[in-house]
Amino acid sequence: MKHKINRFVAALVAMTALTSGMVGFSANAAEVTTPETEIVIDRYVQYSYFSFNLNTSNGTTSDDSLTITRTANENDFKISYGACSVGQANVNVKVNGSSIGNYIIPSSTGVGITRTFSCNAGDTITLTITPASGYVKAVGGLTFYW
């Protein structure tokens, strides 16, 4: 019996020492130091999604094309798109009025497509979207990062 009491007392002393020792491990956010981390900078200041529903066969010219004009915030910009749900679309890309390429938004694609273009901050970027050659309709969208 004496042996059981000694074990109980030893366990009680050990638990008391452990509990009282743990009081010193508290911390608050002001005391915690963490390693420096790099500041994350959003690459593009602005972006927008533009949807289009173009139809050149209905006699109404207001839906023949979509023109988007923005001023560049960076030294490059990009467009990203998937597939058109109807037809195909042609995207004409201009910087300061000079065409730098035409790109087709296809009727089907397995992946999203992203195209990046060089420019200077302050340049005028114009995207003109029309139904692609051979198509009278184009329904889809793209995201423009500038």
C-alpha positions in Angstrom: 0.0 0.0 0.0 2.8 2.3 0.8 4.3 1.7 -2.6 1.0 2.7 -4.3 0.9 6.0 -2.2 4.4 6.8 -3.2 3.6 6.2 -6.9 0.5 8.4 -6.6 2.4 11.2 -4.9 5.2 11.0 -7.5 2.6 11.2 -10.3 0.9 14.1 -8.6 4.2 15.9 -8.1 5.2 15.3 -11.7 1.8 16.6 -13.0 2.1 19.7 -10.8 5.6 20.4 -12.1 4.5 19.9 -15.7 1.4 22.1 -15.3 3.3 24.9 -13.5 6.1 24.7 -16.1 3.7 25.2 -19.0 2.6 28.6 -17.8 5.9 30.0 -19.1 5.0 29.0 -22.7 2.3 31.5 -23.4 2.8 34.0 -26.2 0.8 36.6 -28.0 1.0 38.0 -31.6 3.1 41.0 -30.5 5.8 38.7 -29.1 6.0 36.2 -32.0 8.6 36.8 -34.6 8.3 35.2 -38.0 10.8 35.2 -40.9 10.4 38.0 -43.4 8.2 37.0 -46.4 8.3 38.6 -49.8 5.5 41.0 -50.5 3.1 39.7 -53.1 2.4 42.3 -55.9 -0.5 41.8 -58.2 1.1 41.7 -61.6 -1.7 43.5 -63.4 -3.4 46.6 -61.9 -6.7 46.0 -63.6 -8.6 43.2 -65.4 -12.1 42.6 -66.6 -14.1 39.9 -68.2 -15.9 40.8 -71.4 -18.6 38.7 -72.9 -19.7 39.0 -76.5 -22.7 37.9 -78.6 -21.9 39.0 -82.1 -24.2 38.5 -85.1 -23.4 40.0 -88.5 -26.4 38.4 -90.3 -29.3 40.2 -88.6 -29.0 43.6 -90.3 -28.2 45.3 -87.0 -24.7 46.8 -86.9 -24.6 47.4 -83.1 -23.7 43.7 -82.5 -21.3 43.2 -85.5 -18.2 43.8 -83.3 -17.0 44.6 -79.8 -14.2 47.2 -79.3 -12.4 47.5 -76.0 -9.9 50.3 -75.4 -7.8 50.7 -72.3 -4.6 52.5 -71.2 -1.8 50.1 -70.2 -0.7 50.2 -66.6 2.3 47.9 -67.1 4.9 47.2 -69.7 2.8 44.3 -71.0 -0.8 43.1 -71.1 -2.5 39.8 -71.7 -5.8 38.3 -72.8 -7.1 34.9 -71.8 -10.0 33.0 -73.3 -11.5 29.6 -73.7 -13.8 28.5 -76.5 -16.7 30.3 -78.2 -20.0 28.6 -77.4 -21.2 29.6 -80.9 -19.0 30.1 -84.0 -15.5 31.5 -83.7 -14.2 35.0 -83.0 -11.3 37.0 -84.4 -9.5 39.3 -82.0 -7.5 42.1 -83.5 -4.9 43.6 -81.1 -3.6 47.1 -81.5 -1.1 49.2 -79.5 -1.3 52.9 -80.2 -3.2 52.3 -83.4 -0.8 49.7 -84.9 -2.0 46.2 -85.2 0.2 43.7 -83.5 -1.8 40.5 -84.4 -5.0 38.7 -85.0 -6.0 35.8 -82.9 -8.9 33.3 -83.2 -11.0 32.3 -80.3 -11.9 28.8 -81.5 -15.2 26.9 -81.3 -13.6 24.3 -79.1 -10.4 24.0 -77.1 -9.3 21.6 -74.3 -7.6 24.3 -72.3 -7.7 28.0 -71.7 -5.4 30.1 -73.8 -3.4 33.1 -72.6 -1.5 35.5 -74.8 0.9 38.1 -73.4 1.9 41.3 -75.4 4.6 43.9 -74.9 3.8 47.6 -74.6 4.8 50.6 -72.5 2.8 51.9 -69.5 0.5 54.6 -70.9 0.1 53.0 -74.3 -3.4 52.7 -75.7 -4.5 49.1 -76.2 -7.4 48.3 -78.4 -9.1 44.9 -78.9 -11.6 44.5 -81.6 -13.6 41.3 -81.6 -15.6 40.2 -84.7 -16.9 36.8 -86.0 -14.0 35.0 -87.6 -13.8 34.6 -91.4 -16.5 32.2 -92.5 -18.7 32.8 -89.5 -21.6 35.2 -89.0 -22.0 34.6 -85.3 -19.6 34.5 -82.3 -20.6 34.0 -78.7 -18.0 33.8 -76.0 -15.8 35.9 -73.7 -12.3 36.9 -72.8 -10.5 38.3 -69.8 -8.3 41.3 -70.5 -5.5 42.2 -68.0 -3.9 45.6 -68.5 
